[in-house]
Amino acid sequence: MLGGILPALTRPMVRKKAREATCLNNLKQLVYAERCYSADHRGMFSDKLSDLYPDYVDYFDIFMCPDAGGPKITKKEEIDSQTSYILRKRLTEKSPAGEVLIYENPSNHGGKGGNAAFVDGHVEWLNASELEHVMEKDERK
């Protein structure tokens, strides 16, 4: 009896982890694209995520966290208004390696936190208060 109940209980958790992994991978691809973009633009990162399409990212789903919901992006003109990721402005390859370049709204994952991509190319999970700190820094600029 337990054999039938256990898979039914764990299935939603497995799907949630798969969506979180997809989100993390999206940010890895976006930060890699930003680094390629900067190599072609004298160390400057793009001004907006849509600048990456189609030369550096050719798949619209990369711009959306699967947990964010919202309309599906189907053309370049929709990227900046509908993406679930936030690109920080005025950063370059010379910015500190530990500076967040792209992050997501904590609401994407129920307010618990979200993934963030750093200038040096690594991606990690930040809790909600860490993401709030990043958002506050942007508001002060």
Phi and psi in radians as a Rosetta constraint file:
Dihedral C 1 N 2 CA 2 C 2 CIRCULARHARMONIC -1.111 0.35
Dihedral N 2 CA 2 C 2 N 3 CIRCULARHARMONIC -0.505 0.35
Dihedral C 2 N 3 CA 3 C 3 CIRCULARHARMONIC -1.076 0.35
Dihedral N 3 CA 3 C 3 N 4 CIRCULARHARMONIC -0.520 0.35
Dihedral C 3 N 4 CA 4 C 4 CIRCULARHARMONIC -1.508 0.35
Dihedral N 4 CA 4 C 4 N 5 CIRCULARHARMONIC -0.514 0.35
Dihedral C 4 N 5 CA 5 C 5 CIRCULARHARMONIC -1.392 0.35
Dihedral N 5 CA 5 C 5 N 6 CIRCULARHARMONIC -0.740 0.35
Dihedral C 5 N 6 CA 6 C 6 CIRCULARHARMONIC -1.011 0.35
Dihedral N 6 CA 6 C 6 N 7 CIRCULARHARMONIC -0.844 0.35
Dihedral C 6 N 7 CA 7 C 7 CIRCULARHARMONIC -1.061 0.35
Dihedral N 7 CA 7 C 7 N 8 CIRCULARHARMONIC -0.635 0.35
Dihedral C 7 N 8 CA 8 C 8 CIRCULARHARMONIC -1.159 0.35
Dihedral N 8 CA 8 C 8 N 9 CIRCULARHARMONIC -0.570 0.35
Dihedral C 8 N 9 CA 9 C 9 CIRCULARHARMONIC -1.371 0.35
Dihedral N 9 CA 9 C 9 N 10 CIRCULARHARMONIC -0.575 0.35
Dihedral C 9 N 10 CA 10 C 10 CIRCULARHARMONIC -1.518 0.35
Dihedral N 10 CA 10 C 10 N 11 CIRCULARHARMONIC -0.343 0.35
Dihedral C 10 N 11 CA 11 C 11 CIRCULARHARMONIC -0.983 0.35
Dihedral N 11 CA 11 C 11 N 12 CIRCULARHARMONIC -0.827 0.35
Dihedral C 11 N 12 CA 12 C 12 CIRCULARHARMONIC -1.076 0.35
Dihedral N 12 CA 12 C 12 N 13 CIRCULARHARMONIC -0.631 0.35
Dihedral C 12 N 13 CA 13 C 13 CIRCULARHARMONIC -1.180 0.35
Dihedral N 13 CA 13 C 13 N 14 CIRCULARHARMONIC -0.676 0.35
Dihedral C 13 N 14 CA 14 C 14 CIRCULARHARMONIC -1.134 0.35
Dihedral N 14 CA 14 C 14 N 15 CIRCULARHARMONIC -0.729 0.35
Dihedral C 14 N 15 CA 15 C 15 CIRCULARHARMONIC -1.110 0.35
Dihedral N 15 CA 15 C 15 N 16 CIRCULARHARMONIC -0.719 0.35
Dihedral C 15 N 16 CA 16 C 16 CIRCULARHARMONIC -1.076 0.35
Dihedral N 16 CA 16 C 16 N 17 CIRCULARHARMONIC -0.794 0.35
Dihedral C 16 N 17 CA 17 C 17 CIRCULARHARMONIC -1.109 0.35
Dihedral N 17 CA 17 C 17 N 18 CIRCULARHARMONIC -0.633 0.35
Dihedral C 17 N 18 CA 18 C 18 CIRCULARHARMONIC -1.150 0.35
Dihedral N 18 CA 18 C 18 N 19 CIRCULARHARMONIC -0.719 0.35
Dihedral C 18 N 19 CA 19 C 19 CIRCULARHARMONIC -1.131 0.35
Dihedral N 19 CA 19 C 19 N 20 CIRCULARHARMONIC -0.718 0.35
Dihedral C 19 N 20 CA 20 C 20 CIRCULARHARMONIC -1.098 0.35
Dihedral N 20 CA 20 C 20 N 21 CIRCULARHARMONIC -0.695 0.35
Dihedral C 20 N 21 CA 21 C 21 CIRCULARHARMONIC -1.164 0.35
Dihedral N 21 CA 21 C 21 N 22 CIRCULARHARMONIC -0.669 0.35
Dihedral C 21 N 22 CA 22 C 22 CIRCULARHARMONIC -1.108 0.35
Dihedral N 22 CA 22 C 22 N 23 CIRCULARHARMONIC -0.750 0.35
Dihedral C 22 N 23 CA 23 C 23 CIRCULARHARMONIC -1.058 0.35
Dihedral N 23 CA 23 C 23 N 24 CIRCULARHARMONIC -0.827 0.35
Dihedral C 23 N 24 CA 24 C 24 CIRCULARHARMONIC -1.032 0.35
Dihedral N 24 CA 24 C 24 N 25 CIRCULARHARMONIC -0.769 0.35
Dihedral C 24 N 25 CA 25 C 25 CIRCULARHARMONIC -1.135 0.35
Dihedral N 25 CA 25 C 25 N 26 CIRCULARHARMONIC -0.666 0.35
Dihedral C 25 N 26 CA 26 C 26 CIRCULARHARMONIC -1.006 0.35
Dihedral N 26 CA 26 C 26 N 27 CIRCULARHARMONIC -0.791 0.35
Dihedral C 26 N 27 CA 27 C 27 CIRCULARHARMONIC -1.173 0.35
Dihedral N 27 CA 27 C 27 N 28 CIRCULARHARMONIC -0.627 0.35
Dihedral C 27 N 28 CA 28 C 28 CIRCULARHARMONIC -1.056 0.35
Dihedral N 28 CA 28 C 28 N 29 CIRCULARHARMONIC -0.741 0.35
Dihedral C 28 N 29 CA 29 C 29 CIRCULARHARMONIC -1.201 0.35
Dihedral N 29 CA 29 C 29 N 30 CIRCULARHARMONIC -0.663 0.35
Dihedral C 29 N 30 CA 30 C 30 CIRCULARHARMONIC -1.176 0.35
Dihedral N 30 CA 30 C 30 N 31 CIRCULARHARMONIC -0.743 0.35
Dihedral C 30 N 31 CA 31 C 31 CIRCULARHARMONIC -1.211 0.35
Dihedral N 31 CA 31 C 31 N 32 CIRCULARHARMONIC -0.604 0.35
Dihedral C 31 N 32 CA 32 C 32 CIRCULARHARMONIC -1.105 0.35
Dihedral N 32 CA 32 C 32 N 33 CIRCULARHARMONIC -0.753 0.35
Dihedral C 32 N 33 CA 33 C 33 CIRCULARHARMONIC -1.090 0.35
Dihedral N 33 CA 33 C 33 N 34 CIRCULARHARMONIC -0.706 0.35
Dihedral C 33 N 34 CA 34 C 34 CIRCULARHARMONIC -1.095 0.35
Dihedral N 34 CA 34 C 34 N 35 CIRCULARHARMONIC -0.694 0.35
Dihedral C 34 N 35 CA 35 C 35 CIRCULARHARMONIC -1.205 0.35
Dihedral N 35 CA 35 C 35 N 36 CIRCULARHARMONIC -0.645 0.35
Dihedral C 35 N 36 CA 36 C 36 CIRCULARHARMONIC -1.161 0.35
Dihedral N 36 CA 36 C 36 N 37 CIRCULARHARMONIC -0.739 0.35
Dihedral C 36 N 37 CA 37 C 37 CIRCULARHARMONIC -1.016 0.35
Dihedral N 37 CA 37 C 37 N 38 CIRCULARHARMONIC -0.811 0.35
Dihedral C 37 N 38 CA 38 C 38 CIRCULARHARMONIC -1.135 0.35
Dihedral N 38 CA 38 C 38 N 39 CIRCULARHARMONIC -0.572 0.35
Dihedral C 38 N 39 CA 39 C 39 CIRCULARHARMONIC -1.116 0.35
Dihedral N 39 CA 39 C 39 N 40 CIRCULARHARMONIC -0.534 0.35
Dihedral C 39 N 40 CA 40 C 40 CIRCULARHARMONIC -1.557 0.35
Dihedral N 40 CA 40 C 40 N 41 CIRCULARHARMONIC -0.154 0.35
Dihedral C 40 N 41 CA 41 C 41 CIRCULARHARMONIC -2.260 0.35
Dihedral N 41 CA 41 C 41 N 42 CIRCULARHARMONIC 0.829 0.35
Dihedral C 41 N 42 CA 42 C 42 CIRCULARHARMONIC 0.861 0.35
Dihedral N 42 CA 42 C 42 N 43 CIRCULARHARMONIC 0.747 0.35
Dihedral C 42 N 43 CA 43 C 43 CIRCULARHARMONIC 1.452 0.35
Dihedral N 43 CA 43 C 43 N 44 CIRCULARHARMONIC 0.032 0.35
Dihedral C 43 N 44 CA 44 C 44 CIRCULARHARMONIC -1.617 0.35
Dihedral N 44 CA 44 C 44 N 45 CIRCULARHARMONIC 2.331 0.35
Dihedral C 44 N 45 CA 45 C 45 CIRCULARHARMONIC -1.374 0.35
Dihedral N 45 CA 45 C 45 N 46 CIRCULARHARMONIC 2.857 0.35
Dihedral C 45 N 46 CA 46 C 46 CIRCULARHARMONIC -1.149 0.35
Dihedral N 46 CA 46 C 46 N 47 CIRCULARHARMONIC 2.778 0.35
Dihedral C 46 N 47 CA 47 C 47 CIRCULARHARMONIC -1.437 0.35
Dihedral N 47 CA 47 C 47 N 48 CIRCULARHARMONIC -0.437 0.35
Dihedral C 47 N 48 CA 48 C 48 CIRCULARHARMONIC -2.654 0.35
Dihedral N 48 CA 48 C 48 N 49 CIRCULARHARMONIC 2.674 0.35
Dihedral C 48 N 49 CA 49 C 49 CIRCULARHARMONIC -1.096 0.35
Dihedral N 49 CA 49 C 49 N 50 CIRCULARHARMONIC -0.517 0.35
Dihedral C 49 N 50 CA 50 C 50 CIRCULARHARMONIC -1.131 0.35
Dihedral N 50 CA 50 C 50 N 51 CIRCULARHARMONIC -0.340 0.35
Dihedral C 50 N 51 CA 51 C 51 CIRCULARHARMONIC -1.106 0.35
Dihedral N 51 CA 51 C 51 N 52 CIRCULARHARMONIC -0.350 0.35
Dihedral C 51 N 52 CA 52 C 52 CIRCULARHARMONIC -1.399 0.35
Dihedral N 52 CA 52 C 52 N 53 CIRCULARHARMONIC -0.335 0.35
Dihedral C 52 N 53 CA 53 C 53 CIRCULARHARMONIC -1.684 0.35
Dihedral N 53 CA 53 C 53 N 54 CIRCULARHARMONIC 2.340 0.35
Dihedral C 53 N 54 CA 54 C 54 CIRCULARHARMONIC -1.741 0.35
Dihedral N 54 CA 54 C 54 N 55 CIRCULARHARMONIC 0.013 0.35
Dihedral C 54 N 55 CA 55 C 55 CIRCULARHARMONIC -1.202 0.35
Dihedral N 55 CA 55 C 55 N 56 CIRCULARHARMONIC -0.543 0.35
Dihedral C 55 N 56 CA 56 C 56 CIRCULARHARMONIC -2.028 0.35
Dihedral N 56 CA 56 C 56 N 57 CIRCULARHARMONIC -0.448 0.35
Dihedral C 56 N 57 CA 57 C 57 CIRCULARHARMONIC -2.373 0.35
Dihedral N 57 CA 57 C 57 N 58 CIRCULARHARMONIC 2.191 0.35
Dihedral C 57 N 58 CA 58 C 58 CIRCULARHARMONIC -2.071 0.35
Dihedral N 58 CA 58 C 58 N 59 CIRCULARHARMONIC 0.376 0.35
Dihedral C 58 N 59 CA 59 C 59 CIRCULARHARMONIC -2.384 0.35
Dihedral N 59 CA 59 C 59 N 60 CIRCULARHARMONIC 2.020 0.35
Dihedral C 59 N 60 CA 60 C 60 CIRCULARHARMONIC -1.061 0.35
Dihedral N 60 CA 60 C 60 N 61 CIRCULARHARMONIC -0.566 0.35
Dihedral C 60 N 61 CA 61 C 61 CIRCULARHARMONIC -1.076 0.35
Dihedral N 61 CA 61 C 61 N 62 CIRCULARHARMONIC -0.374 0.35
Dihedral C 61 N 62 CA 62 C 62 CIRCULARHARMONIC -1.071 0.35
Dihedral N 62 CA 62 C 62 N 63 CIRCULARHARMONIC -0.472 0.35
Dihedral C 62 N 63 CA 63 C 63 CIRCULARHARMONIC -1.469 0.35
Dihedral N 63 CA 63 C 63 N 64 CIRCULARHARMONIC 0.060 0.35
Dihedral C 63 N 64 CA 64 C 64 CIRCULARHARMONIC -2.249 0.35
Dihedral N 64 CA 64 C 64 N 65 CIRCULARHARMONIC 2.283 0.35
Dihedral C 64 N 65 CA 65 C 65 CIRCULARHARMONIC -1.299 0.35
Dihedral N 65 CA 65 C 65 N 66 CIRCULARHARMONIC 2.289 0.35
Dihedral C 65 N 66 CA 66 C 66 CIRCULARHARMONIC -1.111 0.35
Dihedral N 66 CA 66 C 66 N 67 CIRCULARHARMONIC -0.351 0.35
Dihedral C 66 N 67 CA 67 C 67 CIRCULARHARMONIC -1.516 0.35
Dihedral N 67 CA 67 C 67 N 68 CIRCULARHARMONIC -0.146 0.35
Dihedral C 67 N 68 CA 68 C 68 CIRCULARHARMONIC -1.352 0.35
Dihedral N 68 CA 68 C 68 N 69 CIRCULARHARMONIC -0.454 0.35
Dihedral C 68 N 69 CA 69 C 69 CIRCULARHARMONIC 1.259 0.35
Dihedral N 69 CA 69 C 69 N 70 CIRCULARHARMONIC -2.783 0.35
Dihedral C 69 N 70 CA 70 C 70 CIRCULARHARMONIC 1.515 0.35
Dihedral N 70 CA 70 C 70 N 71 CIRCULARHARMONIC 3.032 0.35
Dihedral C 70 N 71 CA 71 C 71 CIRCULARHARMONIC -1.230 0.35
Dihedral N 71 CA 71 C 71 N 72 CIRCULARHARMONIC 2.642 0.35
Dihedral C 71 N 72 CA 72 C 72 CIRCULARHARMONIC -1.336 0.35
Dihedral N 72 CA 72 C 72 N 73 CIRCULARHARMONIC 2.390 0.35
Dihedral C 72 N 73 CA 73 C 73 CIRCULARHARMONIC -1.376 0.35
Dihedral N 73 CA 73 C 73 N 74 CIRCULARHARMONIC 2.225 0.35
Dihedral C 73 N 74 CA 74 C 74 CIRCULARHARMONIC -2.163 0.35
Dihedral N 74 CA 74 C 74 N 75 CIRCULARHARMONIC -0.134 0.35
Dihedral C 74 N 75 CA 75 C 75 CIRCULARHARMONIC -2.660 0.35
Dihedral N 75 CA 75 C 75 N 76 CIRCULARHARMONIC 2.781 0.35
Dihedral C 75 N 76 CA 76 C 76 CIRCULARHARMONIC -0.965 0.35
Dihedral N 76 CA 76 C 76 N 77 CIRCULARHARMONIC -0.675 0.35
Dihedral C 76 N 77 CA 77 C 77 CIRCULARHARMONIC -1.095 0.35
Dihedral N 77 CA 77 C 77 N 78 CIRCULARHARMONIC -0.320 0.35
Dihedral C 77 N 78 CA 78 C 78 CIRCULARHARMONIC -1.601 0.35
Dihedral N 78 CA 78 C 78 N 79 CIRCULARHARMONIC -0.247 0.35
Dihedral C 78 N 79 CA 79 C 79 CIRCULARHARMONIC -0.986 0.35
Dihedral N 79 CA 79 C 79 N 80 CIRCULARHARMONIC -0.973 0.35
Dihedral C 79 N 80 CA 80 C 80 CIRCULARHARMONIC -1.207 0.35
Dihedral N 80 CA 80 C 80 N 81 CIRCULARHARMONIC -0.507 0.35
Dihedral C 80 N 81 CA 81 C 81 CIRCULARHARMONIC -1.525 0.35
Dihedral N 81 CA 81 C 81 N 82 CIRCULARHARMONIC -0.361 0.35
Dihedral C 81 N 82 CA 82 C 82 CIRCULARHARMONIC -2.045 0.35
Dihedral N 82 CA 82 C 82 N 83 CIRCULARHARMONIC -0.119 0.35
Dihedral C 82 N 83 CA 83 C 83 CIRCULARHARMONIC -1.090 0.35
Dihedral N 83 CA 83 C 83 N 84 CIRCULARHARMONIC 2.618 0.35
Dihedral C 83 N 84 CA 84 C 84 CIRCULARHARMONIC -1.683 0.35
Dihedral N 84 CA 84 C 84 N 85 CIRCULARHARMONIC 0.104 0.35
Dihedral C 84 N 85 CA 85 C 85 CIRCULARHARMONIC -1.949 0.35
Dihedral N 85 CA 85 C 85 N 86 CIRCULARHARMONIC 2.628 0.35
Dihedral C 85 N 86 CA 86 C 86 CIRCULARHARMONIC -2.050 0.35
Dihedral N 86 CA 86 C 86 N 87 CIRCULARHARMONIC 2.125 0.35
Dihedral C 86 N 87 CA 87 C 87 CIRCULARHARMONIC -1.631 0.35
Dihedral N 87 CA 87 C 87 N 88 CIRCULARHARMONIC 2.180 0.35
Dihedral C 87 N 88 CA 88 C 88 CIRCULARHARMONIC -1.377 0.35
Dihedral N 88 CA 88 C 88 N 89 CIRCULARHARMONIC 2.463 0.35
Dihedral C 88 N 89 CA 89 C 89 CIRCULARHARMONIC -1.563 0.35
Dihedral N 89 CA 89 C 89 N 90 CIRCULARHARMONIC 2.793 0.35
Dihedral C 89 N 90 CA 90 C 90 CIRCULARHARMONIC 1.075 0.35
Dihedral N 90 CA 90 C 90 N 91 CIRCULARHARMONIC 0.539 0.35
Dihedral C 90 N 91 CA 91 C 91 CIRCULARHARMONIC -1.855 0.35
Dihedral N 91 CA 91 C 91 N 92 CIRCULARHARMONIC 2.616 0.35
Dihedral C 91 N 92 CA 92 C 92 CIRCULARHARMONIC -2.286 0.35
Dihedral N 92 CA 92 C 92 N 93 CIRCULARHARMONIC 3.053 0.35
Dihedral C 92 N 93 CA 93 C 93 CIRCULARHARMONIC -1.105 0.35
Dihedral N 93 CA 93 C 93 N 94 CIRCULARHARMONIC -0.333 0.35
Dihedral C 93 N 94 CA 94 C 94 CIRCULARHARMONIC -1.507 0.35
Dihedral N 94 CA 94 C 94 N 95 CIRCULARHARMONIC -0.091 0.35
Dihedral C 94 N 95 CA 95 C 95 CIRCULARHARMONIC -1.126 0.35
Dihedral N 95 CA 95 C 95 N 96 CIRCULARHARMONIC 2.738 0.35
Dihedral C 95 N 96 CA 96 C 96 CIRCULARHARMONIC -0.965 0.35
Dihedral N 96 CA 96 C 96 N 97 CIRCULARHARMONIC 2.416 0.35
Dihedral C 96 N 97 CA 97 C 97 CIRCULARHARMONIC -0.978 0.35
Dihedral N 97 CA 97 C 97 N 98 CIRCULARHARMONIC -0.571 0.35
Dihedral C 97 N 98 CA 98 C 98 CIRCULARHARMONIC -1.496 0.35
Dihedral N 98 CA 98 C 98 N 99 CIRCULARHARMONIC 0.155 0.35
Dihedral C 98 N 99 CA 99 C 99 CIRCULARHARMONIC -1.442 0.35
Dihedral N 99 CA 99 C 99 N 100 CIRCULARHARMONIC 2.358 0.35
Dihedral C 99 N 100 CA 100 C 100 CIRCULARHARMONIC -1.293 0.35
Dihedral N 100 CA 100 C 100 N 101 CIRCULARHARMONIC 2.257 0.35
Dihedral C 100 N 101 CA 101 C 101 CIRCULARHARMONIC -1.726 0.35
Dihedral N 101 CA 101 C 101 N 102 CIRCULARHARMONIC -0.787 0.35
Dihedral C 101 N 102 CA 102 C 102 CIRCULARHARMONIC -2.343 0.35
Dihedral N 102 CA 102 C 102 N 103 CIRCULARHARMONIC 2.397 0.35
Dihedral C 102 N 103 CA 103 C 103 CIRCULARHARMONIC -2.522 0.35
Dihedral N 103 CA 103 C 103 N 104 CIRCULARHARMONIC 3.006 0.35
Dihedral C 103 N 104 CA 104 C 104 CIRCULARHARMONIC -2.080 0.35
Dihedral N 104 CA 104 C 104 N 105 CIRCULARHARMONIC 2.752 0.35
Dihedral C 104 N 105 CA 105 C 105 CIRCULARHARMONIC -1.162 0.35
Dihedral N 105 CA 105 C 105 N 106 CIRCULARHARMONIC 2.335 0.35
Dihedral C 105 N 106 CA 106 C 106 CIRCULARHARMONIC -1.015 0.35
Dihedral N 106 CA 106 C 106 N 107 CIRCULARHARMONIC -0.382 0.35
Dihedral C 106 N 107 CA 107 C 107 CIRCULARHARMONIC -1.187 0.35
Dihedral N 107 CA 107 C 107 N 108 CIRCULARHARMONIC -0.316 0.35
Dihedral C 107 N 108 CA 108 C 108 CIRCULARHARMONIC -1.027 0.35
Dihedral N 108 CA 108 C 108 N 109 CIRCULARHARMONIC -0.546 0.35
Dihedral C 108 N 109 CA 109 C 109 CIRCULARHARMONIC -2.116 0.35
Dihedral N 109 CA 109 C 109 N 110 CIRCULARHARMONIC 0.743 0.35
Dihedral C 109 N 110 CA 110 C 110 CIRCULARHARMONIC 1.203 0.35
Dihedral N 110 CA 110 C 110 N 111 CIRCULARHARMONIC 0.409 0.35
Dihedral C 110 N 111 CA 111 C 111 CIRCULARHARMONIC 1.389 0.35
Dihedral N 111 CA 111 C 111 N 112 CIRCULARHARMONIC 0.112 0.35
Dihedral C 111 N 112 CA 112 C 112 CIRCULARHARMONIC -1.493 0.35
Dihedral N 112 CA 112 C 112 N 113 CIRCULARHARMONIC -0.261 0.35
Dihedral C 112 N 113 CA 113 C 113 CIRCULARHARMONIC 2.494 0.35
Dihedral N 113 CA 113 C 113 N 114 CIRCULARHARMONIC -2.868 0.35
Dihedral C 113 N 114 CA 114 C 114 CIRCULARHARMONIC -3.027 0.35
Dihedral N 114 CA 114 C 114 N 115 CIRCULARHARMONIC 3.027 0.35
Dihedral C 114 N 115 CA 115 C 115 CIRCULARHARMONIC -1.446 0.35
Dihedral N 115 CA 115 C 115 N 116 CIRCULARHARMONIC 2.619 0.35
Dihedral C 115 N 116 CA 116 C 116 CIRCULARHARMONIC -2.433 0.35
Dihedral N 116 CA 116 C 116 N 117 CIRCULARHARMONIC 2.435 0.35
Dihedral C 116 N 117 CA 117 C 117 CIRCULARHARMONIC -1.879 0.35
Dihedral N 117 CA 117 C 117 N 118 CIRCULARHARMONIC 2.367 0.35
Dihedral C 117 N 118 CA 118 C 118 CIRCULARHARMONIC -1.820 0.35
Dihedral N 118 CA 118 C 118 N 119 CIRCULARHARMONIC 2.813 0.35
Dihedral C 118 N 119 CA 119 C 119 CIRCULARHARMONIC -0.946 0.35
Dihedral N 119 CA 119 C 119 N 120 CIRCULARHARMONIC -0.636 0.35
Dihedral C 119 N 120 CA 120 C 120 CIRCULARHARMONIC -1.339 0.35
Dihedral N 120 CA 120 C 120 N 121 CIRCULARHARMONIC -0.058 0.35
Dihedral C 120 N 121 CA 121 C 121 CIRCULARHARMONIC 1.781 0.35
Dihedral N 121 CA 121 C 121 N 122 CIRCULARHARMONIC -0.164 0.35
Dihedral C 121 N 122 CA 122 C 122 CIRCULARHARMONIC -1.484 0.35
Dihedral N 122 CA 122 C 122 N 123 CIRCULARHARMONIC 2.736 0.35
Dihedral C 122 N 123 CA 123 C 123 CIRCULARHARMONIC -2.198 0.35
Dihedral N 123 CA 123 C 123 N 124 CIRCULARHARMONIC 2.406 0.35
Dihedral C 123 N 124 CA 124 C 124 CIRCULARHARMONIC -2.603 0.35
Dihedral N 124 CA 124 C 124 N 125 CIRCULARHARMONIC 2.831 0.35
Dihedral C 124 N 125 CA 125 C 125 CIRCULARHARMONIC -1.397 0.35
Dihedral N 125 CA 125 C 125 N 126 CIRCULARHARMONIC 2.315 0.35
Dihedral C 125 N 126 CA 126 C 126 CIRCULARHARMONIC -2.034 0.35
Dihedral N 126 CA 126 C 126 N 127 CIRCULARHARMONIC 2.425 0.35
Dihedral C 126 N 127 CA 127 C 127 CIRCULARHARMONIC -1.255 0.35
Dihedral N 127 CA 127 C 127 N 128 CIRCULARHARMONIC 2.996 0.35
Dihedral C 127 N 128 CA 128 C 128 CIRCULARHARMONIC -1.025 0.35
Dihedral N 128 CA 128 C 128 N 129 CIRCULARHARMONIC -0.702 0.35
Dihedral C 128 N 129 CA 129 C 129 CIRCULARHARMONIC -1.205 0.35
Dihedral N 129 CA 129 C 129 N 130 CIRCULARHARMONIC -0.613 0.35
Dihedral C 129 N 130 CA 130 C 130 CIRCULARHARMONIC -1.149 0.35
Dihedral N 130 CA 130 C 130 N 131 CIRCULARHARMONIC -0.710 0.35
Dihedral C 130 N 131 CA 131 C 131 CIRCULARHARMONIC -1.165 0.35
Dihedral N 131 CA 131 C 131 N 132 CIRCULARHARMONIC -0.669 0.35
Dihedral C 131 N 132 CA 132 C 132 CIRCULARHARMONIC -1.048 0.35
Dihedral N 132 CA 132 C 132 N 133 CIRCULARHARMONIC -0.693 0.35
Dihedral C 132 N 133 CA 133 C 133 CIRCULARHARMONIC -1.083 0.35
Dihedral N 133 CA 133 C 133 N 134 CIRCULARHARMONIC -0.747 0.35
Dihedral C 133 N 134 CA 134 C 134 CIRCULARHARMONIC -1.094 0.35
Dihedral N 134 CA 134 C 134 N 135 CIRCULARHARMONIC -0.759 0.35
Dihedral C 134 N 135 CA 135 C 135 CIRCULARHARMONIC -1.135 0.35
Dihedral N 135 CA 135 C 135 N 136 CIRCULARHARMONIC -0.656 0.35
Dihedral C 135 N 136 CA 136 C 136 CIRCULARHARMONIC -1.120 0.35
Dihedral N 136 CA 136 C 136 N 137 CIRCULARHARMONIC -0.685 0.35
Dihedral C 136 N 137 CA 137 C 137 CIRCULARHARMONIC -1.061 0.35
Dihedral N 137 CA 137 C 137 N 138 CIRCULARHARMONIC -0.683 0.35
Dihedral C 137 N 138 CA 138 C 138 CIRCULARHARMONIC -1.158 0.35
Dihedral N 138 CA 138 C 138 N 139 CIRCULARHARMONIC -0.668 0.35
Dihedral C 138 N 139 CA 139 C 139 CIRCULARHARMONIC -1.168 0.35
Dihedral N 139 CA 139 C 139 N 140 CIRCULARHARMONIC -0.503 0.35
Dihedral C 139 N 140 CA 140 C 140 CIRCULARHARMONIC -1.357 0.35
Dihedral N 140 CA 140 C 140 N 141 CIRCULARHARMONIC -0.294 0.35
